[in-house]
Amino acid sequence: MYNKMHSRCGTALLLLIGGLPLAGKAQLSIAAQLRTRTEFRDGQGAPLPRSAKPAFFTSQRTRLTAGFTANRLKFGLSIQDVRVWGQDVSTINKNSTVDNNGLMIHEAWAEVRLTDTAAFHHLSFKVGRQELNYDDGRLLGNLDWLQQARRHDALLFRYNSGKWAADAGFAWSQNREAGAGTLYNNTPPGAYAGNTNGGVMYKGLQYLHVSRKNATGHVSLMALADQFPRYHVDTVELKPVRTYDPGVHSRFTAAIFTTQTFGGLSLTGNIAWQGGKYAEGAKVNGWLLSGQALYAFSPQIKAGLGADYTTGGKSGTTSRVFDPLYGTPHKFWGHMDYYYAGSTFGATGLQDYYLRFLFKPHAKWSLQADGHRFFSASDITAQNRSFGWEADLNAAFALTPVIGFEAGYSYYRSTTALATAKQVANAARSNQWAYLMINIKPSFLLK
């Protein structure tokens, strides 16, 4: 399978390059990325049980990207392979297991402009596998921190007219070509979280995102609906077995986002509401509120503070748990990824109060330091609401525009309430995580 995919990917690139001379005023861009990340995990993602030993490994993303632009057409193709060093033996062959095969098409899309290129109003559609990244990436983001990142198979209609922009997106998921029916198994084998919070994949997705620029920033509105297949659980040989039924459960999310800059002061805010039903059929009525203020004391120094609040708990039979959809949680709720990052969290909701310091002493150097104080947003049985605190320190250095280095260290001081919420028995109080990342991204343009 590995060799076949290599052949197909290579053929696609050759066809793309070979067709270049046939198109007038066309251009082709080629880019590559090799990104390794060596990590020391001693309680990353959740407090480590006291009896467990720290983990140490290196993962690697290898990506080849091609872009083609011609009259009324843009085409994008991104092939990537994500592996952990040593995952494959040094003489691996075509009999390697499918579960460990990290080679895949990350993006493959075409965007067609429907209006004349000279028109002020731009109307186009974009179809295929693609990243979705809106506003600050909190609810719909490309999750580039994750080595495999996040993408969607979708159709987008796009409108742009100066200060106004609007995208309408649609996705419909199936496991395979079928002769009858549209039942969908949204829990494929392997550790493939469908959303930010470790949940299952959607059956359908529809959204409308409208934004408007103003003199100091922009404001956007988003309405999103996602659907999940209905199912019931039977017991077969004393084991629970999920059986899918016709129909879906529908969930709805509405959000307002704004970012504004007044001199050296930058303000960012989010308000989102979630209703309908979760994948398992439970009713939901949840909220997300966030705000950040960042002040530039000089071109080199910025500092600020912020707060995030997501609801949790229950009100009668209705869940108040807010799910942050398909975003980039690593940017917001601490770099150790305790909250809304792959492993399920959210039954209690979250309060996050943080301080942020940014320092850029040179064009090639940057430093970021964050301090977070976390609390549950609802009561925890026999516990107080404190989830502890986290300190994050990150440094980046650009040796050249193509070669970059990044390193970080984080420390988390946890509580018994957090161990209860994360369902970790005999959890350690002190947890830490460190990483070193090498990022090499060459590119060139043919006209």
Backbone torsions as a table, in degrees:
resi	resn	phi	psi	omega
1	MET	NA	-41.0	-179.4
2	TYR	-59.7	-46.9	-178.6
3	ASN	-66.8	-37.9	179.0
4	LYS	-63.1	-42.2	-179.7
5	MET	-67.2	-38.3	175.2
6	HIS	-57.6	-44.4	-178.4
7	SER	-63.5	-44.6	-179.4
8	ARG	-64.4	-44.0	179.9
9	CYS	-63.5	-41.5	179.0
10	GLY	-65.0	-39.7	178.8
11	THR	-62.8	-42.0	179.5
12	ALA	-60.7	-42.2	179.7
13	LEU	-67.7	-39.6	179.1
14	LEU	-63.9	-40.6	178.0
15	LEU	-64.5	-39.5	179.6
16	LEU	-63.4	-45.7	-179.5
17	ILE	-69.2	-39.4	-178.5
18	GLY	-65.5	-28.5	-179.4
19	GLY	-82.7	-4.8	-176.6
20	LEU	-59.3	-46.5	-177.6
21	PRO	-64.7	-15.8	-176.9
22	LEU	-81.9	-13.3	-176.1
23	ALA	-109.2	128.6	179.3
24	GLY	-76.7	142.3	178.5
25	LYS	51.6	39.7	178.5
26	ALA	-101.3	159.4	175.5
27	GLN	-140.9	149.6	-177.7
28	LEU	-124.5	130.5	175.6
29	SER	-116.0	138.4	178.2
30	ILE	-125.0	133.8	178.2
31	ALA	-141.3	154.5	177.3
32	ALA	-135.4	159.4	175.9
33	GLN	-145.5	132.5	168.6
34	LEU	-124.7	113.0	-177.0
35	ARG	-126.5	113.5	175.7
36	THR	-104.7	145.4	176.8
37	ARG	-136.6	113.5	177.1
38	THR	-95.9	125.8	-172.8
39	GLU	-125.7	141.0	168.3
40	PHE	-112.3	113.9	-175.7
41	ARG	-112.8	112.4	177.2
42	ASP	-126.8	60.1	-177.1
43	GLY	110.7	26.9	176.6
44	GLN	-80.5	137.4	179.2
45	GLY	88.2	-34.4	178.6
46	ALA	-167.5	155.2	176.0
47	PRO	-57.1	138.2	-179.3
48	LEU	-83.5	134.4	173.3
49	PRO	-57.1	145.6	-175.1
50	ARG	-59.1	-27.6	-177.8
51	SER	-84.9	-10.1	-176.0
52	ALA	-85.3	152.2	179.6
53	LYS	-99.7	150.4	177.8
54	PRO	-62.8	157.9	177.8
55	ALA	-107.2	151.5	178.3
56	PHE	-146.6	125.8	-177.7
57	PHE	-161.8	168.8	174.4
58	THR	-126.3	126.7	173.9
59	SER	-107.9	158.8	-177.2
60	GLN	-141.3	131.5	169.5
61	ARG	-106.3	127.6	173.7
62	THR	-119.7	119.9	-173.0
63	ARG	-133.5	138.1	174.4
64	LEU	-122.3	125.2	-174.5
65	THR	-125.0	136.8	176.0
66	ALA	-129.2	139.0	175.9
67	GLY	-130.0	136.6	-178.3
68	PHE	-127.5	129.7	-179.0
69	THR	-127.3	128.5	177.0
70	ALA	-143.2	-172.0	-179.2
71	ASN	-59.1	116.7	177.9
72	ARG	64.2	12.8	-175.9
73	LEU	-137.2	135.2	166.7
74	LYS	-127.3	140.9	-179.0
75	PHE	-134.2	135.2	-179.9
76	GLY	-130.3	137.9	178.8
77	LEU	-139.3	129.1	-179.7
78	SER	-135.9	118.7	179.2
79	ILE	-111.0	130.8	-178.4
80	GLN	-138.3	154.5	175.2
81	ASP	-130.0	126.6	-178.9
82	VAL	-121.7	121.4	-177.4
83	ARG	-146.2	162.0	171.3
84	VAL	-101.1	136.2	179.4
85	TRP	-56.6	128.0	-179.1
86	GLY	90.9	-5.9	178.8
87	GLN	-60.2	-37.8	178.7
88	ASP	-107.9	139.8	175.1
89	VAL	-68.2	159.4	-171.7
90	SER	-70.6	-10.4	177.8
91	THR	-120.9	35.0	-176.8
92	ILE	-60.6	146.9	180.0
93	ASN	-131.2	-166.8	-174.0
94	LYS	-67.7	-10.0	178.8
95	ASN	-87.6	9.8	178.1
96	SER	-61.5	151.5	-176.2
97	THR	-69.7	144.5	-179.2
98	VAL	-64.4	-36.9	-176.7
99	ASP	-61.5	-25.8	-178.8
100	ASN	-97.5	5.2	-177.6
101	ASN	-84.7	106.1	-175.9
102	GLY	-93.7	2.9	-179.3
103	LEU	-79.6	130.1	-177.5
104	MET	-160.7	166.0	170.8
105	ILE	-84.9	112.6	179.0
106	HIS	-80.5	-43.0	176.3
107	GLU	-139.3	143.1	172.4
108	ALA	-157.6	99.1	-173.0
109	TRP	-142.4	160.3	173.1
110	ALA	-132.3	137.8	175.7
111	GLU	-118.0	123.2	-176.3
112	VAL	-113.7	123.8	178.5
113	ARG	-84.9	125.2	-176.0
114	LEU	-89.3	-28.2	178.6
115	THR	-92.0	162.4	178.8
116	ASP	-62.2	145.0	-176.0
117	THR	-64.8	-20.3	179.4
118	ALA	-87.6	-8.5	-176.5
119	ALA	-73.5	148.6	178.8
120	PHE	-73.2	-34.8	179.2
121	HIS	-89.8	123.5	-178.1
122	HIS	-104.5	123.5	175.6
123	LEU	-126.0	127.5	-178.2
124	SER	-149.4	169.2	169.3
125	PHE	-131.0	149.2	-178.1
126	LYS	-128.3	124.4	-172.7
127	VAL	-130.7	141.4	176.9
128	GLY	123.2	-167.8	178.5
129	ARG	-78.9	127.2	-171.9
130	GLN	-156.9	157.0	172.3
131	GLU	-80.6	145.1	173.3
132	LEU	-117.2	122.6	-174.8
133	ASN	-144.1	107.6	-175.9
134	TYR	-125.8	144.7	176.4
135	ASP	56.1	-125.6	-179.6
136	ASP	-93.5	8.6	178.3
137	GLY	78.5	12.7	-176.3
138	ARG	-71.9	-39.5	-177.4
139	LEU	-107.5	-35.8	173.3
140	LEU	-130.0	107.7	-176.6
141	GLY	-142.3	160.8	-177.6
142	ASN	-84.4	-6.7	174.8
143	LEU	50.6	48.2	-174.5
144	ASP	-66.3	-21.9	177.4
145	TRP	-58.8	-41.5	176.3
146	LEU	-65.0	135.1	-175.6
147	GLN	-58.0	-39.5	179.6
148	GLN	-83.8	-10.3	178.4
149	ALA	58.9	-167.9	-178.1
150	ARG	-134.5	138.7	179.1
151	ARG	-144.8	166.3	-178.8
152	HIS	-136.1	146.8	170.7
153	ASP	-93.8	107.8	-167.3
154	ALA	-153.3	164.8	172.3
155	LEU	-116.8	126.8	179.4
156	LEU	-118.7	138.4	167.1
157	PHE	-108.5	130.1	-171.5
158	ARG	-125.9	136.1	178.7
159	TYR	-130.5	135.4	179.5
160	ASN	-141.8	131.3	179.9
161	SER	-147.2	81.1	178.9
162	GLY	67.3	-109.6	-177.6
163	LYS	-76.9	-19.2	-175.7
164	TRP	-102.0	144.2	173.9
165	ALA	-146.8	143.3	179.8
166	ALA	-144.8	135.5	174.6
167	ASP	-124.3	135.9	172.4
168	ALA	-122.4	121.6	-175.0
169	GLY	-118.6	148.5	-177.9
170	PHE	-141.6	135.5	176.9
171	ALA	-140.1	146.9	-179.1
172	TRP	-142.4	117.1	-171.1
173	SER	-101.2	135.6	172.1
174	GLN	-137.3	151.3	179.4
175	ASN	-77.1	-30.4	-175.2
176	ARG	-167.8	171.8	170.2
177	GLU	-66.1	135.5	-177.5
178	ALA	-134.7	152.9	178.6
179	GLY	-83.3	-23.0	-178.6
180	ALA	-156.0	148.8	173.5
181	GLY	80.8	163.8	179.9
182	THR	-132.8	24.0	177.2
183	LEU	-62.6	142.7	-173.2
184	TYR	-132.0	124.5	174.1
185	ASN	-89.9	104.9	-173.9
186	ASN	-94.5	17.6	174.5
187	THR	-125.5	71.8	180.0
188	PRO	-66.6	160.9	-179.3
189	PRO	-64.4	150.0	-179.4
190	GLY	100.2	169.9	-177.7
191	ALA	-88.8	73.9	-176.9
192	TYR	-115.3	87.8	178.0
193	ALA	-67.2	131.0	-178.7
194	GLY	-77.4	-30.0	-177.5
195	ASN	-132.1	-176.1	-176.6
196	THR	-59.0	-38.0	-172.1
197	ASN	-94.0	20.6	176.8
198	GLY	80.8	12.6	-177.9
199	GLY	-81.9	-180.0	-175.7
200	VAL	-78.5	168.6	-179.4
201	MET	-74.8	147.4	178.2
202	TYR	-77.4	152.4	171.3
203	LYS	-82.5	-41.3	178.2
204	GLY	-141.6	153.9	179.7
205	LEU	-145.4	132.0	174.8
206	GLN	-139.3	138.3	177.5
207	TYR	-151.4	156.1	173.4
208	LEU	-129.8	124.6	179.3
209	HIS	-123.2	121.9	-178.7
210	VAL	-123.7	131.0	-179.6
211	SER	-135.2	154.4	177.8
212	ARG	-139.5	129.6	176.2
213	LYS	-82.4	145.6	170.7
214	ASN	-130.5	-172.5	-173.2
215	ALA	-66.1	-23.9	-175.2
216	THR	-116.3	0.8	-179.6
217	GLY	164.2	-137.6	176.0
218	HIS	-154.8	160.1	178.4
219	VAL	-127.3	140.9	-180.0
220	SER	-138.3	153.7	174.7
221	LEU	-123.9	140.3	177.1
222	MET	-136.2	134.4	172.4
223	ALA	-122.3	125.3	-174.2
224	LEU	-134.2	138.2	173.8
225	ALA	-126.9	133.8	172.1
226	ASP	-131.5	147.6	-175.8
227	GLN	-120.9	148.7	-179.1
228	PHE	-131.5	140.5	-176.4
229	PRO	-65.5	142.1	174.0
230	ARG	-72.4	152.7	177.4
231	TYR	-157.1	163.7	169.3
232	HIS	-133.4	159.7	-176.0
233	VAL	-110.1	123.1	173.6
234	ASP	-105.4	160.4	176.0
235	THR	-105.9	116.8	179.7
236	VAL	-121.7	117.8	-178.0
237	GLU	53.4	46.0	176.7
238	LEU	65.6	16.1	178.5
239	LYS	-122.3	139.5	178.5
240	PRO	-70.8	133.4	179.2
241	VAL	-127.5	126.5	-178.5
242	ARG	-84.8	127.9	177.0
243	THR	-118.4	128.0	-176.1
244	TYR	-86.6	140.9	-177.7
245	ASP	-115.7	160.9	175.0
246	PRO	-62.5	149.9	178.1
247	GLY	96.9	170.1	-176.6
248	VAL	-138.2	159.9	166.1
249	HIS	-100.0	134.6	-176.6
250	SER	-111.5	138.1	177.6
251	ARG	-121.9	147.4	-176.9
252	PHE	-129.5	138.4	178.2
253	THR	-133.3	131.7	175.7
254	ALA	-124.1	134.8	-173.9
255	ALA	-141.8	148.7	172.5
256	ILE	-122.5	132.8	178.8
257	PHE	-132.4	143.6	173.9
258	THR	-147.9	147.5	169.9
259	THR	-137.1	129.6	-175.1
260	GLN	-136.8	143.9	179.2
261	THR	-124.6	126.9	178.6
262	PHE	-124.3	97.6	-174.9
263	GLY	64.6	-121.0	179.3
264	GLY	-89.9	-0.3	-176.6
265	LEU	-100.9	124.8	176.9
266	SER	-113.4	129.6	-179.7
267	LEU	-120.3	135.7	179.5
268	THR	-133.7	138.4	-180.0
269	GLY	-145.9	147.5	176.7
270	ASN	-133.8	137.9	169.1
271	ILE	-134.1	127.6	-179.8
272	ALA	-141.4	143.1	176.5
273	TRP	-123.2	144.8	-178.2
274	GLN	-132.2	131.7	179.2
275	GLY	-141.2	-174.7	-177.2
276	GLY	92.7	-138.1	-177.1
277	LYS	-134.1	144.7	173.4
278	TYR	-74.7	176.9	-177.9
279	ALA	-57.8	-36.4	-178.5
280	GLU	-84.4	0.6	174.9
281	GLY	99.3	-1.3	-179.9
282	ALA	-75.0	139.2	176.7
283	LYS	-70.6	146.0	-177.4
284	VAL	-134.1	145.0	173.7
285	ASN	-146.0	88.6	-172.0
286	GLY	-124.1	160.4	-178.4
287	TRP	-134.6	150.9	169.8
288	LEU	-129.2	131.2	175.6
289	LEU	-130.6	134.3	178.1
290	SER	-150.1	150.9	177.2
291	GLY	-154.9	145.2	178.3
292	GLN	-142.8	139.8	173.9
293	ALA	-124.2	125.3	-177.6
294	LEU	-129.2	128.9	-176.9
295	TYR	-118.0	132.6	178.2
296	ALA	-91.3	103.9	178.0
297	PHE	-73.6	-25.8	177.0
298	SER	-161.5	172.4	176.4
299	PRO	-60.2	-19.2	-176.9
300	GLN	-99.8	-21.2	-171.0
301	ILE	-126.0	128.2	172.4
302	LYS	-130.9	147.4	177.6
303	ALA	-151.7	153.3	-180.0
304	GLY	-174.1	-170.4	-179.2
305	LEU	-145.1	165.1	-179.8
306	GLY	-162.6	170.9	178.6
307	ALA	-148.2	140.3	175.1
308	ASP	-124.4	144.4	178.5
309	TYR	-141.8	123.1	173.7
310	THR	-124.3	134.4	-176.7
311	THR	-73.7	158.8	177.6
312	GLY	-152.8	-175.1	-179.6
313	GLY	78.9	-161.5	-177.9
314	LYS	-134.6	155.5	170.3
315	SER	-126.8	96.0	-171.7
316	GLY	69.3	-123.5	177.6
317	THR	-96.5	1.9	-178.4
318	THR	-96.8	129.1	177.1
319	SER	-76.3	142.3	175.6
320	ARG	-108.2	15.4	-177.1
321	VAL	-76.7	119.2	176.5
322	PHE	-88.2	133.0	177.7
323	ASP	-107.0	121.7	-177.0
324	PRO	-76.2	25.7	169.7
325	LEU	57.5	-124.4	-168.0
326	TYR	-123.2	57.7	-171.8
327	GLY	-107.0	-153.9	-176.0
328	THR	-126.9	78.4	-172.0
329	PRO	-65.8	-24.2	-178.3
330	HIS	-59.1	-25.8	-179.4
331	LYS	-74.3	-20.9	-163.6
332	PHE	-118.3	-47.0	-167.4
333	TRP	-108.2	44.8	177.3
334	GLY	90.1	138.4	-175.3
335	HIS	-75.3	-10.0	177.0
336	MET	-84.5	-0.8	170.6
337	ASP	59.0	45.7	175.6
338	TYR	-78.8	-22.2	-170.1
339	TYR	-126.5	126.6	174.0
340	TYR	56.9	38.4	-177.7
341	ALA	-136.2	76.9	173.5
342	GLY	88.3	-52.9	177.6
343	SER	-90.4	134.4	-171.9
344	THR	-58.7	128.5	174.3
345	PHE	-149.2	151.1	172.2
346	GLY	141.2	-7.8	-177.0
347	ALA	-58.6	-31.8	-178.9
348	THR	-98.1	-11.3	-172.7
349	GLY	76.1	177.1	-173.0
350	LEU	-145.5	139.5	165.5
351	GLN	-115.5	128.5	-179.3
352	ASP	-131.0	116.5	177.1
353	TYR	-115.2	127.3	-171.9
354	TYR	-141.3	157.0	171.2
355	LEU	-115.0	145.4	-176.5
356	ARG	-135.7	137.9	178.8
357	PHE	-133.4	126.7	-179.7
358	LEU	-121.8	132.1	-178.0
359	PHE	-135.7	124.6	179.5
360	LYS	-127.9	84.3	-174.8
361	PRO	-72.1	-19.0	-176.1
362	HIS	-150.9	158.4	-179.4
363	ALA	-59.2	-25.6	-177.1
364	LYS	-94.9	-13.3	-173.6
365	TRP	-116.7	145.2	170.9
366	SER	-149.8	150.1	-177.8
367	LEU	-138.3	137.3	176.9
368	GLN	-132.9	134.7	176.4
369	ALA	-131.6	126.7	179.5
370	ASP	-124.3	146.3	171.3
371	GLY	-128.7	124.3	-176.9
372	HIS	-115.5	142.7	170.3
373	ARG	-123.6	120.0	-172.1
374	PHE	-110.0	142.5	173.8
375	PHE	-138.7	154.7	169.5
376	SER	-71.7	148.6	177.6
377	ALA	-90.2	-5.3	178.1
378	SER	-141.6	169.9	-176.8
379	ASP	-68.9	146.1	174.2
380	ILE	-118.9	130.2	-175.0
381	THR	-54.6	125.3	175.9
382	ALA	60.0	22.8	179.6
383	GLN	-136.8	156.5	168.3
384	ASN	-82.9	-179.4	-172.5
385	ARG	-91.4	-2.3	-175.3
386	SER	-71.9	128.3	174.6
387	PHE	-101.9	0.9	178.7
388	GLY	97.9	-164.4	-177.3
389	TRP	-137.7	159.0	-178.4
390	GLU	-136.7	140.6	174.3
391	ALA	-121.0	128.9	-178.8
392	ASP	-121.6	134.8	176.2
393	LEU	-133.4	125.9	-177.7
394	ASN	-134.9	140.6	177.4
395	ALA	-133.1	141.5	179.3
396	ALA	-131.0	142.6	179.7
397	PHE	-137.3	128.2	177.8
398	ALA	-101.7	104.3	178.2
399	LEU	-65.5	-42.8	172.8
400	THR	-142.8	173.1	175.3
401	PRO	-60.6	-16.7	-177.4
402	VAL	-100.0	-29.0	-171.6
403	ILE	-114.7	122.1	-179.3
404	GLY	-133.0	153.2	177.4
405	PHE	-128.2	144.8	177.8
406	GLU	-144.6	138.7	179.1
407	ALA	-139.8	153.3	-179.9
408	GLY	-155.3	156.0	174.6
409	TYR	-139.5	136.3	179.2
410	SER	-133.9	145.4	177.3
411	TYR	-130.0	135.8	179.3
412	TYR	-126.0	126.5	174.2
413	ARG	-104.5	107.1	-170.6
414	SER	-96.3	177.3	-177.8
415	THR	-132.1	169.3	176.5
416	THR	-66.7	-29.9	177.1
417	ALA	-64.4	-40.5	177.9
418	LEU	-66.3	-42.5	178.2
419	ALA	-60.2	-37.3	177.2
420	THR	-66.8	-45.5	-179.3
421	ALA	-65.2	-35.6	-179.8
422	LYS	-90.4	-1.1	177.1
423	GLN	57.7	49.9	177.4
424	VAL	-113.1	121.0	179.6
425	ALA	-85.1	142.0	177.7
426	ASN	51.9	49.5	-174.1
427	ALA	-76.3	142.1	174.5
428	ALA	-71.8	148.4	178.2
429	ARG	-81.7	-37.4	-178.1
430	SER	-99.7	126.1	-178.6
431	ASN	-135.1	146.7	-176.7
432	GLN	-146.8	163.7	-178.8
433	TRP	-156.4	138.9	178.1
434	ALA	-140.7	151.3	179.6
435	TYR	-149.5	157.0	171.4
436	LEU	-133.7	125.6	-176.2
437	MET	-122.2	133.9	174.5
438	ILE	-113.9	125.9	-174.2
439	ASN	-127.7	114.0	-178.6
440	ILE	-118.1	120.6	-172.7
441	LYS	-135.4	79.1	174.4
442	PRO	-76.9	152.4	178.5
443	SER	-157.6	157.1	174.0
444	PHE	-154.3	162.4	-173.9
445	LEU	-125.5	132.0	174.8
446	LEU	-110.6	131.8	178.8
447	LYS	-119.8	NA	NA
